[in-house]
């Protein structure tokens, strides 16, 4: 294992070097101040989803400050592999380790004590013991979570207001961040149907967690089948599985909704994207580190209240019947939580059973 990780580190230094500026301070040509750790073996920063968005924040910081950066991947999905990867990153000179993904939670819980001099930015997770008995975010860790349910709500609301009546949510693993997107999507569709005065059951939604975050021929066949039997738009949420939804929609002339960052660049079928501010949150934390005000010890939950989630607009807005101005009105209502519109979105129910939601206008066909 140690030998394999050493080989991976060497490969990362040779082929994954991504310095955004000249080395400075005590660094040498072989060290990197900012290192992003991938949570999946073979993972890439151009996944078109939250890893790419996080890397965008690192690149912006490096371009402005001249800091050096790279990214590294683990040998396997395990706490031991992540702890070894963290040790390798520290040995490579890393001062700030950016870790996107909940899979790092228990590894960082231990590493924050082992490496108190290192700053950790944990995206989409909170440090906890392996048995979940203790949650603790040290002064050297910034834990960033997002109110995905709020932007999922906006996407569901926009879908129904646009005129779609047959929707689908295509999720990866049923982890909290994915489930929040899904719960919000269902709740937004329900609210839009109510606001339009539709009849109960007029909106139909397929809801499915695929079980992982990687595209596959089997998933492509599944989502193509949805489109072929009447689904009009799919909100895909979970890393690279979006590629399956895009491919199916492109072949059949259907619509999709992107996730995490503006995915209009990835497919002409994307009518908007449910974005969360991974790039801005990462960049802001790095600026804090540089200025001596690293936001360590915090478990931040970022949503509309701080303008950290929202739909992609401008040239990426492909909706016709539902306008950007109407969306901005909804955004303001959610930002101010008018009538509890944001705070009432379900987030705490069993994340594997969205049928616990109380629905009148949406027929939910839950596939798991």
Order of alpha helices (4+ residues) and beta strands (2+ residues): alpha-beta-alpha-beta-alpha-beta-alpha-beta-beta-alpha-beta-alpha-beta-alpha-beta-alpha-beta-beta-alpha-beta-beta-alpha-beta
